Amino acid sequence: MAGTSVAAQGRSDSPQPRNSTSPGQGLLYPQRNETRDLIDLSGLWQFQMDPQGEGEAQRWFRKLPAPRMIPVPCSWNDLFDDAHTYLGLAWYRTEVWLPSGWRGRRVILRVGSATYAAKVWVNGTVVTEHHGGNLPFAVEITEQLAWDRTNVVAITVENEPRPERVPPGPPPGGGGVLGVAAGFPGTTYDFFPYAGLHRQVWLCAVPTVHIDDITVVTTIEGGDGIVSLKVATVGGYAGTGKARLDDIEADLGFRAGTAEAILRVPGARFWSPRDPHLYTLTVTLTDGVQISDTYSLDIGIRTIAVRGDQILLNGQPIKLTGFGKHEDFALTGRGLNLPMWIRDYELLRWIGANSYRTSHYPYPEEVMQLADQRGVLVINEIPAVGLNFADTEDLTRLRLAETRSQFRELIARDKNHPSTIMWCVANEPLVRPPDKDAPLSQPQEQKAIEAGTRFFQHVYDEVNRLDGTRPVTLVGVGGGPREWHERFDVICINRYYGWYALGGRLDQAAQVLARELDELHQAFGKPIIVTEFGTDTLPGTHSLPPEMWTEEYQVEFLRRYLDVAAQRPFMAGMQVWAFADFRTVQGVGRAGGMNFKGVFTRDRRPKMAAHFLRKQWTGM
Ligand code: GCB
């Protein structure tokens, strides 16, 4: 957790809040069934920016002095001109009347994501604080509720780019990930710092004693699936229960609130992109005949492992085809946009991709459910983008704590999704910030490399402790220290030979890429995935012979890279950057504030490269 000294470098002088998730530690997706109920608070909320940070003292959690309406979920940036580049504190407020049938149950408030830090009031009382912009948090609010009048929910969202955060903000006045003039707003990464209540806010009614968490691990024995589960409850449950999957049942005996069981599924259908079969697992707490709580979860039976230089799904080698993506669309920004996601999954199928990476932050829970249903393989990444290790030890320590805490939440949320086949701990960590002109001295550089090695060792160990069933990777930048990859199960690299380096010289670019892949394979003998390669491409711009920024050049570039990979049977995957054009910061390298490396435009029209990839990946 952040200490006051560093936090004070930001605008506010309050330390980063300790994340509180209550009543248990589980983050099960909200569900309505015979024992549980829900109210989705999506809709129009009152909104007011608070650049002076005066709202709390003036009790804005009761009443906003000059509110305007804002949709939840949504980013605030593309709605109001004065909010477009606003990075600071903003208030959201809504009212809700609770159904009388909810009396006697625990009521939990669950926020899908608030970017970056949030503080929540219910009827004037602070109920929780949270930081980390892309993951849910929950808090029990039963005590704060009123039953004879409307309840006021107020949430502050604050998105200041502070250096101790993950992703870190740039040093004051800094930014400039593109290695050119600093972008605006200043970030350490190449996407727009959208902010707001980005996912739904729910009220959930659950029984006093209830299922708080379920952890499912699947293995395969011959043709049988083995489903091991752990159930955790809140309320010190010491009774019995049942776990059911199709017509297979196991008894659960709870001690100190938890129980375990193993279910054997004879002749199971194993989850894969070809047959993404999901079984419904239902857990109930039943003392005698009375059901006191129940929760259902769709699970896939599959294994994922690394053997030598191969990634094995259900014991068979797989090669990833697909993209790095963003959660980005006009007007909604990074707000939950289910029409966009449904279209994206349609296009992934159309183009023949089997995978993507959640670059550079966790995507919505509904999107992970869709990946399960559609058999898409996901490299699940936390927002550790823009890290550098030449900063002070204090900053590195604070970012480590933040990275670990976000990982705990991500794994709690996504551990049961068969589609998540790998955790990614960081994208392109650097030895020094890209906007630092003076190179580091040799000893300084060595010190930064060692700081990074220790950092990643801690994160790797933590992830492995939380979930020993999935490979863990780090996505490295060109020229980055090789030793940072050593600890990880899969080598993921982003490469832009033919774009940022060797622009226009695709023959040379292909040679350099080929040489580097061979060296990496020689050095590590582990699976290698190129997780980014691509060119900015203005739709409708053409040239013969192919020149940079044209659709022809994008096709030729991708063709060279895919050819180099095809000649190397050890390659475990190729993910193009990017799926679609996306909004980033203003700067001389980004026309119109856009990154144009999409093979689809921002409104999802195909560039020539999309047709080319479809041919490569589907044979059509
Ligand atoms: C990268 C980053 C990605 C950028 C991309 C680019 O290496 O991982 O966030 O958007 O390059 O287009 O420069």
Boltz pocket constraint, residues with backbone or C-beta under 6 A from the ligand:
constraints:
  - pocket:
      binder: B
      contacts: [[A, 189], [A, 190], [A, 360], [A, 427], [A, 428], [A, 494], [A, 532], [A, 577], [A, 595], [A, 597]]
      max_distance: 6.0
